[in-house]
Amino acid sequence: MRLRNKKWTSPWLADHTDLVITQDRATGLQGNWQSIFEKVQPLYVEIGTGKGQFIIGMAKKYPEINFIGMEIQEGAVAVAARKADEDPADLPNLKFIYGDGAGVETYYTKGEVSKLFLNFSDPWPKSRHETRRLTYKSFLEGYQAILPAGGELEFKTDNRGLFEYSLYSFANFGIEFYKDGISLNLHEDEEKMKDNVETEYEQKFASQGFPIYKFTGAFK
C-alpha cells in the first residue's frame, strides 16, 4: 500500500542525510558502506522496509550487526527513519536508503552484504507483472551479485500464491533450501517465534488469524 507523502517528509529527509541515503549517494558508496557506520560489522539489508518496525527491531536486538533498510516510497522511508531517529535506543548500526530495490548490484559489491530480508513484498498477482516480484529471477540475480557464497535470504509473506511462486523461483535458481527452512504458519511454531521480529503487516495479519509463510535459505 502506497503512503501519501506528507508536507514534512521532503524537508525532514533533506535534514537527515546522515541517516537516509538517496539512491544517487548509495551507488557512490558501493564497496564502502562500512565507512558510514560506527563499527565494522556484518551488514544485513531489508529490501522494502516499509514503516520500519522490522529493521528497527532487528537493529535493537542485534547491535553487533549493521543494518540498512531500503525503501522506494518517500512517505514510508521518512516515517521509518523518523521513527528510528526518535527511538530512545541509540541505533548507530542502522541506516536507510531511499531508492529502488531493483539493481541492488549497483549499490553493493560482491560479499558486502551478508544477509537479505524480503518482508511482505507486493505480490503483483497478475501474470503480466511477474517481472516486478522481488523473487523473480532477475532480482535473484541481483541478490546473488551482492551476497557471498552461503549468503542468506529470508522471506516472509501472508500471500500463499506469492509464497508458492517464490519457492519455485528459488528452487529453479538453485538456492539452497535449509532443513526446517520453510514455515507454512510461522506463528504456530513456538521455537521459530523465539527469534522472530515482526513487521507491521505481519502483526496485523497474524492478529486476524491469517497464516504467515516464511522461507530461509542460502545462495550457493
C-alpha positions in Angstrom: 0.0 0.0 0.0 1.4 3.4 -1.1 1.7 6.0 1.6 0.8 9.6 0.7 3.7 12.0 1.0 3.2 14.5 3.9 4.5 18.0 3.7 7.1 17.3 6.3 8.7 14.3 4.5 11.0 16.0 1.9 12.3 18.7 4.3 12.9 16.1 7.0 14.8 13.8 4.7 16.9 16.7 3.5 17.9 17.4 7.1 18.8 13.8 7.9 21.2 12.8 5.2 23.3 11.0 7.7 20.5 8.6 8.4 18.8 8.4 5.0 20.9 7.9 1.9 19.5 8.8 -1.5 19.8 6.4 -4.4 22.4 8.6 -6.1 24.6 8.7 -3.0 24.1 5.0 -2.4 25.7 4.0 -5.7 28.7 6.1 -4.7 29.1 4.1 -1.5 29.4 0.8 -3.3 32.1 -1.2 -1.7 32.5 1.3 1.2 29.3 1.0 3.3 31.2 0.2 6.5 32.5 3.8 6.4 29.1 5.3 7.4 28.7 3.1 10.5 30.5 3.5 13.8 31.8 -0.1 13.7 32.8 -2.5 11.0 30.3 -5.4 11.4 28.4 -7.8 9.2 25.8 -6.0 7.0 22.2 -7.1 6.7 19.8 -5.4 4.3 16.0 -5.4 4.1 14.5 -4.6 0.7 11.1 -2.9 1.1 11.4 -1.8 4.7 8.0 0.0 4.8 7.5 1.9 8.0 10.5 0.3 9.6 9.2 -1.8 12.5 11.2 -4.9 11.5 14.5 -3.2 10.7 14.4 -1.1 13.8 13.6 -4.1 15.9 16.5 -6.0 14.4 18.9 -3.2 14.9 17.9 -3.1 18.6 18.1 -6.9 19.0 21.5 -7.3 17.2 23.8 -4.3 18.0 26.7 -6.4 16.7 25.3 -6.2 13.1 24.9 -3.2 10.8 21.5 -2.9 9.1 20.2 -1.0 6.1 16.5 -0.6 5.3 15.8 0.1 1.6 12.5 1.7 0.6 11.3 3.2 -2.7 8.4 5.3 -1.2 9.4 8.6 0.2 6.5 8.7 2.7 7.4 5.2 4.0 11.1 5.8 4.3 10.6 9.1 6.1 8.2 7.5 8.6 10.7 4.7 9.2 13.7 6.9 9.6 12.0 9.4 11.8 10.8 6.5 14.0 14.4 5.3 14.3 15.7 8.8 15.0 13.2 9.4 17.8 13.6 6.0 19.3 15.0 6.2 22.9 17.5 3.5 21.9 20.7 4.6 20.3 20.9 2.9 16.9 24.3 3.7 15.3 24.0 0.3 13.4 21.0 1.4 11.3 20.8 3.4 8.1 18.2 3.7 5.3 18.3 4.0 1.6 15.6 6.0 -0.2 15.7 4.1 -3.5 14.6 1.2 -5.7 15.4 -2.4 -4.7 15.9 -3.2 -8.4 19.6 -3.1 -9.4 20.9 -3.7 -5.9 24.2 -4.8 -7.5 24.8 -1.1 -8.3 24.7 -0.3 -4.5 26.9 -3.1 -3.1 29.9 -5.2 -4.2 30.0 -9.0 -4.1 30.1 -10.2 -0.5 29.4 -6.7 1.0 26.0 -7.8 2.3 25.8 -11.0 4.4 22.0 -11.4 4.6 18.9 -10.1 2.8 15.4 -9.8 4.1 12.2 -9.6 1.9 9.2 -8.9 4.1 5.6 -8.8 2.8 6.6 -7.6 -0.7 4.0 -6.6 -3.2 2.7 -9.9 -4.6 2.0 -8.4 -8.1 -0.6 -11.2 -8.7 -1.2 -10.6 -12.4 0.9 -12.7 -14.7 2.0 -9.7 -16.8 3.5 -8.2 -13.7 5.6 -11.2 -12.8 8.9 -9.5 -13.5 8.1 -6.9 -10.8 8.0 -9.5 -8.0 11.0 -9.3 -5.7 11.5 -13.0 -6.0 11.6 -13.0 -9.8 14.8 -14.4 -11.3 16.3 -11.0 -12.4 16.0 -9.9 -8.8 17.6 -13.1 -7.5 20.5 -12.5 -9.9 21.0 -9.1 -8.3 20.9 -10.6 -4.8 23.4 -13.2 -5.8 25.7 -10.5 -7.1 26.0 -8.8 -3.6 25.9 -11.8 -1.3 28.9 -14.1 -0.6 28.6 -17.9 -1.3 26.4 -19.1 1.5 24.8 -15.6 2.0 21.3 -15.9 3.4 17.9 -14.9 2.1 14.9 -14.6 4.5 11.5 -14.1 3.0 8.1 -13.6 4.8 4.6 -13.1 3.4 1.0 -13.6 4.1 0.3 -14.3 0.4 0.1 -18.0 -0.3 0.3 -17.5 -4.1 3.4 -15.4 -3.8 5.0 -17.9 -1.4 4.4 -20.8 -3.7 5.7 -18.9 -6.7 8.8 -17.8 -4.8 9.6 -21.4 -3.7 9.6 -22.5 -7.3 11.7 -19.4 -8.3 14.2 -20.1 -5.5 14.4 -23.8 -6.5 14.9 -23.1 -10.2 17.6 -20.6 -9.4 19.5 -23.1 -7.3 19.1 -21.5 -3.9 19.8 -23.9 -1.1 16.7 -24.8 1.0 17.6 -25.2 4.7 16.2 -28.1 6.6 13.2 -26.7 8.5 13.6 -23.5 6.5 10.0 -23.4 5.4 7.2 -22.4 7.6 3.5 -22.5 6.5 2.3 -21.0 9.7 5.2 -19.2 11.4 3.2 -18.0 14.4 2.2 -21.5 15.4 5.9 -22.6 15.6 7.0 -21.7 19.2 10.7 -22.4 18.5 10.9 -20.1 15.5 8.9 -17.4 17.1 11.5 -17.0 19.8 13.8 -15.1 17.5 11.1 -13.6 15.2 10.9 -9.9 14.7 7.5 -8.8 13.3 6.7 -6.3 10.6 3.7 -4.0 10.8 1.9 -6.2 8.2 2.8 -9.4 10.0 1.4 -8.1 13.2 -1.8 -7.1 11.5 -2.4 -10.2 9.5 -1.4 -12.6 12.3 -3.7 -10.9 14.7 -6.5 -11.5 12.3 -5.7 -15.2 12.1 -4.0 -15.4 8.8 -1.0 -17.7 8.4 2.4 -16.2 7.9 4.7 -18.0 5.5 8.5 -17.9 5.9 11.4 -19.2 3.9 15.1 -19.2 4.9 17.8 -20.4 2.5 21.2 -19.5 1.0 22.8 -18.6 -2.3 25.4 -21.1 -3.4 
